[in-house]
Amino acid sequence: MSSMGELQRSFATSRDGFLAQFKLSRPQMDLLFSLKHNQLSTGELAKKFSVTSSAVSQMVDQLERKGMVQRVPDQNDRRITYVKLADETRKVFENMRNKFITHFGERFSDIDNNELEALLAILTKTVNSIGKETAWKK
C-alpha cells in the first residue's frame, strides 16, 4: 500500500508542477473544468465540490481577477449568480489540454502498449469497485 501512496504523491507533485506554469491551483483547475460545457451557479459549484458558497465565491473572485471566469446574474432571481468561463479561457483550455496530454504522456513513455492496457484495466476495475463502496453514501 505504500506504493499506492507514493504513486499518488508523485502524480500530485507532477500535476501541481504542471498547473504552476498556468498560475493555477488544483481546486481552481477543477472549478474551471466543471464550467467547460456550461455555466453553473455558485450554489451548484459549492454542492459539487462539497464546500461553502463563500469558499466558491473566494475562488471565483481570484479567477475573475485573472480574467478566466465571468459572473452572470440570473435574470429572474437576483439571489442567484452564475459563473461561466470567459471567452479567452476557452482558447487557453485547448492549449493547456494539449500541454497536459504531452506532460503526462511523457510520464508513461517507458511503458509499452500491453502494459498500458493492463494498467487501464486494473485502474478501471479499481475505480468501479470504489464507486460501489461509496454508492451508499450518496
C-alpha atoms as an extended CHARMM CRD file, in Angstrom:
* protein
*
       138  EXT
         1         1  MET       CA              0.0000000000        0.0000000000        0.0000000000  PROA      1               0.0000000000
         2         2  SER       CA              2.9280000000        2.3760000000        0.4800000000  PROA      2               0.0000000000
         3         3  SER       CA              3.4400000000        2.1530000000       -3.2900000000  PROA      3               0.0000000000
         4         4  MET       CA             -0.0940000000        3.4970000000       -3.8350000000  PROA      4               0.0000000000
         5         5  GLY       CA              0.6600000000        6.4560000000       -1.5920000000  PROA      5               0.0000000000
         6         6  GLU       CA              3.9350000000        7.0650000000       -3.3690000000  PROA      6               0.0000000000
         7         7  LEU       CA              2.1950000000        6.9050000000       -6.7550000000  PROA      7               0.0000000000
         8         8  GLN       CA             -0.4740000000        9.3410000000       -5.5990000000  PROA      8               0.0000000000
         9         9  ARG       CA              2.1600000000       11.7720000000       -4.2580000000  PROA      9               0.0000000000
        10        10  SER       CA              4.1650000000       11.5270000000       -7.4840000000  PROA      10              0.0000000000
        11        11  PHE       CA              1.1330000000       12.2840000000       -9.6140000000  PROA      11              0.0000000000
        12        12  ALA       CA              0.0620000000       15.1340000000       -7.3250000000  PROA      12              0.0000000000
        13        13  THR       CA              3.5410000000       16.6830000000       -7.4330000000  PROA      13              0.0000000000
        14        14  SER       CA              3.6870000000       16.3450000000      -11.2050000000  PROA      14              0.0000000000
        15        15  ARG       CA              0.1650000000       17.7730000000      -11.6130000000  PROA      15              0.0000000000
        16        16  ASP       CA              0.8320000000       20.6900000000       -9.2770000000  PROA      16              0.0000000000
        17        17  GLY       CA              4.0710000000       21.4730000000      -11.1040000000  PROA      17              0.0000000000
        18        18  PHE       CA              2.2200000000       21.4350000000      -14.3970000000  PROA      18              0.0000000000
        19        19  LEU       CA             -0.5290000000       23.7410000000      -13.0730000000  PROA      19              0.0000000000
        20        20  ALA       CA              2.0350000000       26.1720000000      -11.6330000000  PROA      20              0.0000000000
        21        21  GLN       CA              3.0450000000       27.2290000000      -15.1430000000  PROA      21              0.0000000000
        22        22  PHE       CA             -0.5270000000       28.4720000000      -15.5840000000  PROA      22              0.0000000000
        23        23  LYS       CA             -0.5770000000       30.0140000000      -12.0850000000  PROA      23              0.0000000000
        24        24  LEU       CA             -3.4890000000       27.7860000000      -11.0750000000  PROA      24              0.0000000000
        25        25  SER       CA             -4.1490000000       25.5490000000       -8.0860000000  PROA      25              0.0000000000
        26        26  ARG       CA             -5.8170000000       22.1500000000       -8.3940000000  PROA      26              0.0000000000
        27        27  PRO       CA             -9.1280000000       23.4120000000       -6.9250000000  PROA      27              0.0000000000
        28        28  GLN       CA             -9.1120000000       26.3250000000       -9.3710000000  PROA      28              0.0000000000
        29        29  MET       CA             -8.4920000000       23.9450000000      -12.2660000000  PROA      29              0.0000000000
        30        30  ASP       CA            -11.2700000000       21.6560000000      -11.0510000000  PROA      30              0.0000000000
        31        31  LEU       CA            -13.6640000000       24.6100000000      -10.9570000000  PROA      31              0.0000000000
        32        32  LEU       CA            -12.6570000000       25.7260000000      -14.4520000000  PROA      32              0.0000000000
        33        33  PHE       CA            -13.1080000000       22.2220000000      -15.8500000000  PROA      33              0.0000000000
        34        34  SER       CA            -16.5540000000       21.9860000000      -14.2680000000  PROA      34              0.0000000000
        35        35  LEU       CA            -17.5300000000       25.0890000000      -16.2720000000  PROA      35              0.0000000000
        36        36  LYS       CA            -16.1590000000       23.8060000000      -19.5700000000  PROA      36              0.0000000000
        37        37  HSD       CA            -19.5450000000       22.8720000000      -21.0460000000  PROA      37              0.0000000000
        38        38  ASN       CA            -21.9950000000       25.1480000000      -19.2370000000  PROA      38              0.0000000000
        39        39  GLN       CA            -22.3480000000       27.7950000000      -16.5850000000  PROA      39              0.0000000000
        40        40  LEU       CA            -23.2070000000       26.8310000000      -13.0160000000  PROA      40              0.0000000000
        41        41  SER       CA            -24.4700000000       28.8230000000      -10.0650000000  PROA      41              0.0000000000
        42        42  THR       CA            -22.1860000000       29.4120000000       -7.1160000000  PROA      42              0.0000000000
        43        43  GLY       CA            -24.5240000000       27.1920000000       -5.0800000000  PROA      43              0.0000000000
        44        44  GLU       CA            -24.2290000000       24.3650000000       -7.6120000000  PROA      44              0.0000000000
        45        45  LEU       CA            -20.4400000000       24.6720000000       -7.5540000000  PROA      45              0.0000000000
        46        46  ALA       CA            -20.4000000000       24.6070000000       -3.7440000000  PROA      46              0.0000000000
        47        47  LYS       CA            -22.5110000000       21.4540000000       -3.7320000000  PROA      47              0.0000000000
        48        48  LYS       CA            -20.4280000000       19.8050000000       -6.4610000000  PROA      48              0.0000000000
        49        49  PHE       CA            -17.1820000000       20.3550000000       -4.5290000000  PROA      49              0.0000000000
        50        50  SER       CA            -18.6400000000       19.9500000000       -1.0200000000  PROA      50              0.0000000000
        51        51  VAL       CA            -17.5030000000       23.3900000000        0.0930000000  PROA      51              0.0000000000
        52        52  THR       CA            -19.2660000000       26.5060000000        1.3270000000  PROA      52              0.0000000000
        53        53  SER       CA            -20.6710000000       29.1130000000       -1.0420000000  PROA      53              0.0000000000
        54        54  SER       CA            -18.2290000000       31.6380000000        0.4340000000  PROA      54              0.0000000000
        55        55  ALA       CA            -15.2970000000       29.3520000000       -0.4830000000  PROA      55              0.0000000000
        56        56  VAL       CA            -16.5960000000       29.1840000000       -4.0500000000  PROA      56              0.0000000000
        57        57  SER       CA            -17.0700000000       32.9590000000       -4.1290000000  PROA      57              0.0000000000
        58        58  GLN       CA            -13.5000000000       33.4850000000       -2.9730000000  PROA      58              0.0000000000
        59        59  MET       CA            -12.1590000000       31.1750000000       -5.6840000000  PROA      59              0.0000000000
        60        60  VAL       CA            -14.3730000000       32.8070000000       -8.3110000000  PROA      60              0.0000000000
        61        61  ASP       CA            -13.0360000000       36.2220000000       -7.1950000000  PROA      61              0.0000000000
        62        62  GLN       CA             -9.4680000000       35.0110000000       -7.8070000000  PROA      62              0.0000000000
        63        63  LEU       CA            -10.3100000000       33.5380000000      -11.2120000000  PROA      63              0.0000000000
        64        64  GLU       CA            -12.3230000000       36.6140000000      -12.1800000000  PROA      64              0.0000000000
        65        65  ARG       CA             -9.3250000000       38.8570000000      -11.3940000000  PROA      65              0.0000000000
        66        66  LYS       CA             -7.2660000000       36.6430000000      -13.7280000000  PROA      66              0.0000000000
        67        67  GLY       CA             -9.9160000000       37.1310000000      -16.4300000000  PROA      67              0.0000000000
        68        68  MET       CA            -10.7190000000       33.4170000000      -16.5490000000  PROA      68              0.0000000000
        69        69  VAL       CA            -14.3740000000       33.4590000000      -15.4510000000  PROA      69              0.0000000000
        70        70  GLN       CA            -17.3090000000       35.8470000000      -15.5050000000  PROA      70              0.0000000000
        71        71  ARG       CA            -20.2450000000       36.2010000000      -13.1580000000  PROA      71              0.0000000000
        72        72  VAL       CA            -23.6800000000       36.2740000000      -14.7650000000  PROA      72              0.0000000000
        73        73  PRO       CA            -26.6970000000       37.3780000000      -12.7030000000  PROA      73              0.0000000000
        74        74  ASP       CA            -29.8790000000       35.3140000000      -13.0390000000  PROA      74              0.0000000000
        75        75  GLN       CA            -32.4850000000       37.3130000000      -14.9510000000  PROA      75              0.0000000000
        76        76  ASN       CA            -35.3610000000       36.0830000000      -12.7680000000  PROA      76              0.0000000000
        77        77  ASP       CA            -33.7870000000       35.7350000000       -9.3320000000  PROA      77              0.0000000000
        78        78  ARG       CA            -31.2890000000       38.3440000000       -8.1080000000  PROA      78              0.0000000000
        79        79  ARG       CA            -30.1130000000       35.9710000000       -5.3670000000  PROA      79              0.0000000000
        80        80  ILE       CA            -28.6030000000       33.5990000000       -7.9330000000  PROA      80              0.0000000000
        81        81  THR       CA            -25.3260000000       34.2780000000       -9.7020000000  PROA      81              0.0000000000
        82        82  TYR       CA            -23.9590000000       32.0080000000      -12.3850000000  PROA      82              0.0000000000
        83        83  VAL       CA            -20.3080000000       31.5460000000      -13.2130000000  PROA      83              0.0000000000
        84        84  LYS       CA            -19.0990000000       30.8710000000      -16.7380000000  PROA      84              0.0000000000
        85        85  LEU       CA            -15.7720000000       30.6290000000      -18.4870000000  PROA      85              0.0000000000
        86        86  ALA       CA            -14.5420000000       33.8410000000      -20.0620000000  PROA      86              0.0000000000
        87        87  ASP       CA            -14.2910000000       33.5700000000      -23.8500000000  PROA      87              0.0000000000
        88        88  GLU       CA            -10.4900000000       33.8040000000      -23.7760000000  PROA      88              0.0000000000
        89        89  THR       CA            -10.3210000000       30.9540000000      -21.2490000000  PROA      89              0.0000000000
        90        90  ARG       CA            -11.7920000000       28.5360000000      -23.7870000000  PROA      90              0.0000000000
        91        91  LYS       CA             -8.7800000000       29.1860000000      -26.0350000000  PROA      91              0.0000000000
        92        92  VAL       CA             -6.3800000000       28.7580000000      -23.1150000000  PROA      92              0.0000000000
        93        93  PHE       CA             -8.0390000000       25.4270000000      -22.2820000000  PROA      93              0.0000000000
        94        94  GLU       CA             -7.1540000000       23.9220000000      -25.6430000000  PROA      94              0.0000000000
        95        95  ASN       CA             -3.5130000000       24.9160000000      -25.2140000000  PROA      95              0.0000000000
        96        96  MET       CA             -3.4970000000       23.6610000000      -21.6350000000  PROA      96              0.0000000000
        97        97  ARG       CA             -5.1340000000       20.3790000000      -22.6410000000  PROA      97              0.0000000000
        98        98  ASN       CA             -2.5100000000       19.7320000000      -25.3170000000  PROA      98              0.0000000000
        99        99  LYS       CA              0.3300000000       20.5060000000      -22.9040000000  PROA      99              0.0000000000
       100       100  PHE       CA             -1.2800000000       18.3280000000      -20.2400000000  PROA      100             0.0000000000
       101       101  ILE       CA             -1.5410000000       15.3570000000      -22.6010000000  PROA      101             0.0000000000
       102       102  THR       CA              2.1050000000       15.7820000000      -23.5910000000  PROA      102             0.0000000000
       103       103  HSD       CA              3.2040000000       16.2660000000      -19.9670000000  PROA      103             0.0000000000
       104       104  PHE       CA              1.5330000000       13.1180000000      -18.6840000000  PROA      104             0.0000000000
       105       105  GLY       CA              2.2120000000       11.1530000000      -21.8450000000  PROA      105             0.0000000000
       106       106  GLU       CA              5.9250000000       11.6150000000      -21.1830000000  PROA      106             0.0000000000
       107       107  ARG       CA              5.4380000000       10.0020000000      -17.7500000000  PROA      107             0.0000000000
       108       108  PHE       CA              4.3170000000        6.7900000000      -19.4640000000  PROA      108             0.0000000000
       109       109  SER       CA              6.8550000000        6.7140000000      -22.2990000000  PROA      109             0.0000000000
       110       110  ASP       CA              8.7520000000        3.7600000000      -20.7830000000  PROA      110             0.0000000000
       111       111  ILE       CA              5.6170000000        1.6030000000      -20.6020000000  PROA      111             0.0000000000
       112       112  ASP       CA              4.6450000000       -0.4300000000      -23.6640000000  PROA      112             0.0000000000
       113       113  ASN       CA              1.0790000000       -0.6690000000      -25.0100000000  PROA      113             0.0000000000
       114       114  ASN       CA              0.3700000000       -4.0680000000      -23.4250000000  PROA      114             0.0000000000
       115       115  GLU       CA              1.4130000000       -2.7570000000      -20.0180000000  PROA      115             0.0000000000
       116       116  LEU       CA             -0.7100000000        0.3800000000      -20.5040000000  PROA      116             0.0000000000
       117       117  GLU       CA             -3.7400000000       -1.7240000000      -21.4240000000  PROA      117             0.0000000000
       118       118  ALA       CA             -3.2390000000       -3.8670000000      -18.3150000000  PROA      118             0.0000000000
       119       119  LEU       CA             -2.8520000000       -0.7440000000      -16.1750000000  PROA      119             0.0000000000
       120       120  LEU       CA             -6.0290000000        0.7410000000      -17.6390000000  PROA      120             0.0000000000
       121       121  ALA       CA             -7.9490000000       -2.4690000000      -16.9190000000  PROA      121             0.0000000000
       122       122  ILE       CA             -6.7200000000       -2.5420000000      -13.3110000000  PROA      122             0.0000000000
       123       123  LEU       CA             -7.4760000000        1.1390000000      -12.7400000000  PROA      123             0.0000000000
       124       124  THR       CA            -10.9370000000        0.8220000000      -14.2870000000  PROA      124             0.0000000000
       125       125  LYS       CA            -11.7030000000       -2.1590000000      -12.0650000000  PROA      125             0.0000000000
       126       126  THR       CA            -10.4300000000       -0.2500000000       -9.0130000000  PROA      126             0.0000000000
       127       127  VAL       CA            -12.4640000000        2.8630000000       -9.7880000000  PROA      127             0.0000000000
       128       128  ASN       CA            -15.5970000000        0.7630000000      -10.3350000000  PROA      128             0.0000000000
       129       129  SER       CA            -15.0050000000       -1.0650000000       -7.0590000000  PROA      129             0.0000000000
       130       130  ILE       CA            -14.5010000000        2.1700000000       -5.1440000000  PROA      130             0.0000000000
       131       131  GLY       CA            -17.6590000000        3.5550000000       -6.7500000000  PROA      131             0.0000000000
       132       132  LYS       CA            -19.6340000000        0.5680000000       -5.4680000000  PROA      132             0.0000000000
       133       133  GLU       CA            -18.2060000000        1.0160000000       -1.9680000000  PROA      133             0.0000000000
       134       134  THR       CA            -19.1840000000        4.6950000000       -1.8160000000  PROA      134             0.0000000000
       135       135  ALA       CA            -22.5490000000        4.4430000000       -3.5890000000  PROA      135             0.0000000000
       136       136  TRP       CA            -24.3750000000        4.0190000000       -0.2770000000  PROA      136             0.0000000000
       137       137  LYS       CA            -23.0250000000        7.3780000000        0.9290000000  PROA      137             0.0000000000
       138       138  LYS       CA            -24.7400000000        9.3500000000       -1.8380000000  PROA      138             0.0000000000
